[in-house]
Amino acid sequence: MRRIKNTNTFLLIPLIVSVGVVSWAILSGALLVLALLILSPALHDLHQAEVMRNNLQATLTLINEKIALQNHFLELADSDPRLMQRLADRQLSVVNPNEEVLPLANDNRPRDVQSLIDEALKPVEPHPVPPLPWLVNITRFNVIRGPLIILVLCGLVVAFLLDIRRV
């Protein structure tokens, strides 16, 4: 009696190179590229909006700090007449005869209240926004968008024709 050897090998080659798998792969790739082409302008606008938001938040922080310094200065100005006298002397470049002044070389800084406040402010840096992936940046340019759209349309047509031929 002859026995047939039982083999449990499954050949993947016909599955990998079959027309159906190739058709689905082309269709999936074309749809992914099409989705990237459609979403890249919106992703770029979103990125620009995040950068603008962070810049505006940094500006708002700086303005709030400036307002707090001005309010503090106003509180001191109302309660300390000596401070007002010194400020007037500074703005008018008047030297009090009772005080000794040390001359500084090339001291051409502005002498108004605003310059004093600006010197007291701490610099504020906006939070950095990570850049978009290179693939999204590339698909924004019209030189690349046109050929990619043609490639996507050809891929959709090829996938359709392969699937029709298979049936």
Wavefront OBJ file of the C-alpha trace (Angstrom):
o trace
v 0.000 0.000 0.000
v 1.305 3.382 -0.968
v 1.307 6.218 1.444
v 1.181 9.834 0.384
v 3.421 12.014 2.365
v 1.433 14.718 4.148
v 3.024 18.115 3.588
v 1.749 21.230 5.298
v 3.608 23.727 3.209
v 1.712 26.755 2.046
v 3.061 28.546 -0.956
v 3.001 32.310 -0.549
v 4.306 33.094 -4.021
v 0.912 32.891 -5.779
v -0.638 34.994 -3.026
v 2.071 37.650 -3.192
v 2.114 38.050 -6.978
v -1.549 37.495 -7.614
v -3.416 40.157 -9.513
v -5.822 40.832 -6.651
v -3.056 41.620 -4.176
v -1.254 43.836 -6.679
v -4.507 45.624 -7.483
v -5.255 46.275 -3.807
v -1.689 47.426 -3.148
v -1.806 49.915 -6.031
v -5.236 51.138 -4.918
v -4.121 51.557 -1.294
v -0.942 53.396 -2.273
v -2.815 55.712 -4.625
v -5.402 56.518 -1.957
v -2.675 57.229 0.628
v -0.889 59.623 -1.715
v -4.215 61.274 -2.585
v -5.016 61.723 1.112
v -1.573 63.260 1.643
v -2.106 65.647 -1.275
v -5.483 66.703 0.093
v -4.366 67.113 3.716
v -0.961 68.764 3.228
v -2.272 72.349 2.684
v -4.473 72.040 5.773
v -1.578 70.644 7.825
v 0.636 73.518 6.695
v -2.041 76.066 7.655
v -2.436 74.351 11.041
v 1.325 74.512 11.579
v 1.385 78.225 10.717
v -1.537 78.829 13.093
v 0.331 77.079 15.926
v 3.420 79.213 15.287
v 1.283 82.371 15.272
v -0.501 81.290 18.468
v 2.819 80.761 20.259
v 4.129 84.134 19.062
v 0.964 85.881 20.218
v 1.132 84.136 23.598
v 4.725 85.311 24.024
v 3.690 88.850 23.060
v 0.796 88.738 25.522
v 3.125 87.570 28.291
v 5.508 90.427 27.532
v 2.682 92.987 27.483
v 1.289 91.672 30.786
v 4.740 91.952 32.350
v 5.054 95.492 30.999
v 1.652 96.442 32.436
v 2.641 94.995 35.823
v 5.863 97.039 35.813
v 4.000 100.212 34.847
v 1.427 99.645 37.604
v 4.237 99.092 40.101
v 5.913 102.293 38.909
v 2.639 104.220 39.269
v 2.213 102.946 42.834
v 5.754 104.054 43.670
v 5.321 107.388 41.898
v 2.208 108.230 43.936
v 3.856 107.463 47.252
v 7.470 108.621 46.757
v 8.079 112.287 45.789
v 11.847 111.682 45.685
v 11.343 109.140 42.910
v 9.432 111.711 40.854
v 12.193 114.262 41.417
v 14.875 111.781 40.313
v 12.829 110.833 37.249
v 12.417 114.477 36.271
v 16.147 115.040 36.756
v 16.895 112.012 34.584
v 14.617 113.129 31.756
v 15.843 116.701 31.778
v 19.503 115.705 32.353
v 19.606 117.894 35.434
v 22.351 117.135 37.930
v 21.536 117.722 41.566
v 24.341 119.784 43.109
v 24.178 117.660 46.272
v 24.939 114.435 44.358
v 28.150 113.301 42.748
v 27.765 112.038 39.179
v 30.134 109.559 37.633
v 30.506 110.296 33.916
v 30.114 107.229 31.707
v 31.702 107.098 28.276
v 29.245 107.156 25.366
v 26.089 106.936 27.448
v 23.584 107.742 24.682
v 20.695 105.689 26.026
v 17.203 107.164 26.061
v 16.361 108.803 29.339
v 12.565 108.460 29.472
v 10.373 106.240 31.651
v 9.635 103.853 28.799
v 13.328 103.028 28.388
v 13.566 102.218 32.108
v 10.604 99.853 31.809
v 12.037 98.254 28.668
v 15.334 97.606 30.462
v 13.504 95.899 33.329
v 11.573 93.507 31.075
v 12.743 89.916 30.794
v 12.942 88.556 27.237
v 10.199 86.081 26.350
v 10.748 83.327 23.796
v 7.765 81.679 22.092
v 7.424 77.917 22.434
v 8.939 76.244 19.383
v 6.631 74.215 17.152
v 8.114 71.043 15.666
v 8.372 71.223 11.879
v 6.127 69.226 9.598
v 7.475 65.950 8.187
v 9.423 66.326 4.961
v 6.835 64.355 2.993
v 4.093 66.828 3.911
v 6.341 69.778 3.043
v 7.209 68.343 -0.354
v 3.583 67.775 -1.363
v 2.781 71.471 -0.876
v 4.728 72.589 -3.934
v 2.844 72.805 -7.231
v 5.822 71.441 -9.162
v 5.442 68.144 -7.303
v 1.658 68.190 -6.773
v 0.818 68.006 -10.497
v 2.864 64.882 -11.281
v 1.700 63.236 -8.053
v -1.952 63.829 -8.945
v -1.353 62.320 -12.398
v 0.424 59.370 -10.764
v -2.478 58.846 -8.352
v -5.027 58.938 -11.156
v -2.974 56.440 -13.193
v -2.739 54.196 -10.141
v -6.506 54.294 -9.646
v -7.066 53.438 -13.295
v -4.541 50.568 -13.209
v -6.062 49.168 -10.021
v -9.532 49.371 -11.587
v -8.424 47.706 -14.816
v -6.561 44.938 -12.986
v -9.585 44.235 -10.831
v -11.920 44.140 -13.859
v -9.567 41.821 -15.717
v -9.420 39.501 -12.712
v -13.198 39.115 -12.591
l 1 2 3 4 5 6 7 8 9 10 11 12 13 14 15 16 17 18 19 20 21 22 23 24 25 26 27 28 29 30 31 32 33 34 35 36 37 38 39 40 41 42 43 44 45 46 47 48 49 50 51 52 53 54 55 56 57 58 59 60 61 62 63 64 65 66 67 68 69 70 71 72 73 74 75 76 77 78 79 80 81 82 83 84 85 86 87 88 89 90 91 92 93 94 95 96 97 98 99 100 101 102 103 104 105 106 107 108 109 110 111 112 113 114 115 116 117 118 119 120 121 122 123 124 125 126 127 128 129 130 131 132 133 134 135 136 137 138 139 140 141 142 143 144 145 146 147 148 149 150 151 152 153 154 155 156 157 158 159 160 161 162 163 164 165 166 167
